C-alpha cells in the first residue's frame, strides 16, 4: 500500500528524548555500505498498516562503569553485539540513541555487524543524533550525511521546535543526497524521522506536518511530559493529536511501549513500537504484540 497512491497510514513515531551536544564530524568517510539497505521490511510493514517492533540498542557496557580515574564510561556498541541482535528475528528495527553523545564509531560498528550477513536477518537501523539546538546547523548537517554514508537506514532528529527547523532538517537529507521515503516519494528507501517534544512545537504541529520531504513525525512523550510540567495526560492527548495530523498527511509514526501497554499502543494506531531493556526482555513483549497483530512469530 503506497502512500503516493492516496492511502493514508494511521501511525505515529516516538521516543523519549535527551539533550546532547555533538562536534562537527567533518567530511563523512566513505564506507562502501549502502544507506537504506535494511529499510525495505519495515517500510513494507508500515505501508501495509502492520506494526513493526524494535528496541533501543542496549549498551554492552555494565551500567555505572568507570575508568581508572573514576570517570563514567560512555555506552559501548560493537559489531559483535549488532550481529547478536540481528540474530533475533523478532526485531524489525534497531534504534541507536546517540542524542546525548554523538559517536560515529558506534554507527560504524552497528552497520558492520548487521551487514555481516551471519544471521540472514537484517533489522532496519535508525540512528538518533543530537538536537539541532545543541549541535548547531552545520554539525547536524554533517552528522546526517555521515550516518547515512556509513550505511544506516534512517536518521532521527529530536526536538524539532518549529516549521523552520523541520525545513532545515529536510534540507540535511537533501544535502546528503538521500532518497527519503515520504508521501511524495513512496519508492524512497531512507527513513527521515522528526520528533516534536516541546510544548511550543506541539502548538505548531500542524505547520510542521505540512513541511514536505520527510518520512514520519514522532511525539516524544517523556520529554513533552517534562516540558509541560509533568502533566502526562495532557502529553498523551497532544501526542494523539500529532498522530492524527501525521496520519492525515500519510505519515507513519512510532511510540515507546512496554508489557503493560503494547496492545493498547497498537489500538491507538501506533505502528512503530519501540521497547527498552535487553533483547531477551523485549522479545517477550514483542511476542505478545505480534500475536495481537496477527503477525507470525518466528
N, C-alpha and C positions, 0 to 999 in steps of 0.2 A: 504494500500500500504506500505509494509515493505521495509525499505531501504536495509535490508540484502538480499532482493531479487533482487537487482540490479537496483532499481528505484531511481534515484537521485531527491531530492527535490530542488526546486528553492525558497529559502527563505533567511532571514537574521535577526539576533537579535541585537538590540541596546538599549542603554540607555545613558543618559547623566552621566557624571562621577563627583565625588567629592572625595577629599582626606580625609584620616582619619586614626587615629591610634587606635588599639584595644589592650586591655590587654589579656594575655593568660587566656582563660576561664577555664583552668584546665580540669579535667576529666568530661565528659558530664554526666548530671544527667539522670537517666532512667525515662522516662515519660510514657511508656506503649503505646505511639502512634506510628503508622506505617508510616515511611517515604515513600513518593511516593503514598500514598493512594488516593490523589486527582489529580494525573497527567494523568490518563487514557484518559479523554476527550480531553485535549489539545494535547497530543501525537497523538491520533486518528485523530484529525483535521489536524495536520501537515503532518501526513502520507498520508492523502487524499488530500493534497495540498489545504486545505481550511484555510482561515485566522482565527486566534484566537485573541480576543480582551481583553486587560487588562488595569489596571490602577496602577499608583504609589499609594500605600496606603497612603491616606491623614492623617496627624496628627490630632488628636482630640483636640489638644490644640490651643487656639487662637494664630495667628501669633504675635510674639513680646512679648509674655507673660513673665513676670519676677517674681522672688521670692521677699521676703520682703527686701532683700539686693540689689535688682536691677539687679541681675544676670539673664541672659536669660535662660529660662527653655527649656529643650530638647523636642523633639517631643513626643507625647503621643499616645500609641496604646493600645486598650483594647479588651477584649473578646467580649464585647457588640458591639463595633464598627465593629469587624470582622463578627459578626453574622448579622449585618445590611448589610454589603457588600455582604455576602453570599446570602442575600435575593434578590439581583439584578441578575436576570438570564441572563442579557446581558454580565456580566463579566465572561469571561472564565478563567482568571487568575488574581492574585494579585501580585504586585511587591513591596516587602517591602525593602526599601532602608536604609540599616544600614552601608553604606560605611563610612560616616563621623563619626558615633558613634555606635560602636557595642553594642547592647542591647539584651541579651538573653531573658529578661523578655518580650520584645516586641514580639519575636518569640513565646514564650510560650502562650502569650495572644491571638495572632492571631490564632494559631493552636487550642486552646481551643474553640474559637468562631466558627471556621469552622467545628470542629468536633462535635459541639453540636447537629447537625442534625435538628435544629429547623426549617430550611427553606426547607430542602430537596434538596438544591443545594450546591455543594462543589467546589468552584473555586480552581484551582491549586495555590499553594503558592510558589513563588520564592523569595529567600532572598539574597540580595546583601550585601556582607560583606566587610570590609576594604581590601585594597590592600596588596599584599604580601610585597611590598616595605615598607609600613607604619607599618604593624603589625608584620612582621617577619615570617619566615617559620613555626616555631613551633606553634606560636599563630594562624596562619591561618589554619594550620592542625587541631588544637583544635576547631576553630570556625566551620569548615566544619562538623566535627564529631558531635559537639553539636547541630548545627542547624538541621541536619538530624535526630539525636536522638530524638529531640523534636517533630518531625513529619512533618517538611517542605517537600515539594515535589521536591525542587531543590535549588541549591546554585549558585549564580553568583559571579565570581571572576573578578573584574575590573582591568584595566591597566596591562594586561599581556604583558610583554615587550619583550619576546624572546621565541624561541622554548624550551629553558631550563626551563623557568618559566612555560610554558604550560605543560611540562612533570611533573614538580613539582606539578602543580595543579591537574593533573590527579592522581598523587600519593596520594593526600589528600583524594580523593574519594575512592581510593583502600584501604587506611588505615582504612577508616570508614566502609569498607565492603559494600559500596553502589552498588546496581545493576543499573549501569548507562545505560540509553538509548543512544545508539550510533550506527553508521553504522555497527560496528562489533557485536553489541548486540541489535538487534531490539526489543527484548522482555523485555528490561530493563524498569524500572519504575522511576528512579531518573534522573532528568534533571541537567546536569552539563554544565553551560554556562560560556564561557570565553569571555572576551572583549579585543579588541585591540583599544587603544585610543591615541596612541602617534606616532609621525612621524617615529621613529625608528622601532617600532613594525610593522607598515604598510609595511615598506621595507622588513620585514621578514615574511610577512603574509603567503606566500606560504609554508615556513618551519613550521610555527605554525599550519596551516591547516593539514599538513602531520602527526602531532602528533596524534596517535590513542587514543581512550578511553573517549572522551567527546561528548556532545550532539550537541552543537551549538556554532558558533563563531559570536560575535557581534562587530560591529564597532561603537564606541561612538562618534557620530557626534559633540556634543558640545565640549567635551574635545579635540578631534582631531583638530577641527577648531581653538581653542585657542592655541594648541601646535604648529601649523604651521603658526602662525602669523595672524590669523583671516581670512584666505582665505577659505570662505565657499564653493566656487565652487570646489576647489581642494579637500576639505574634502569630499564633496559629491561623487566626482569621485573615491576617494580612497575607500569609503565605498561600492560603487558599485563593485569595483574590489574584495574586501573582500567577498562580497556576491557571486560573480561569483565563486570564489575559493571554498567557502564553499559548494555551490550547487553542484559543480563538485565532491566534496568529499561525497555528500549525507547528508550534514548537513543543518538544517533549521536555520533561524535567525529572529531577531526582530528589529524594528525601532520605534523610537518615532514618533507620528503622532498627528494631530490636525484637526480642522474643515476645514482648508484650504488645507490640503494635504492628508487626509485619503485615498481618492480614488487613487491619484497618487502614494502614497507609495505602495498600493496594486498592481498597474500596474507595478511598478518597481520590484515586486517579493517578497516584504516583507510580510511574513505570520504571523508574530507576531507583532501586532500593539499595542503600549504602549502609553496610554494617561495620561495627567496630570489633576489636578483640582479635583473638587468634583465628587462623583459618579453620581450625577444628571447631571452635565455638561458633563461628559464623555459619559453618556448614549445617549445623543442627537447625538453625533458624531458617536458612535458605531452603532446606528440605520442606519445612512447613509452608514457606511461601510458594515454592514450586508446586506443591500438591494443591494448594488453594487456587493457583492459577491454571491448573491442568497441564502443567509442563512436565514432561517425563524426567524422572530423576536418574542420572547415570548410575 
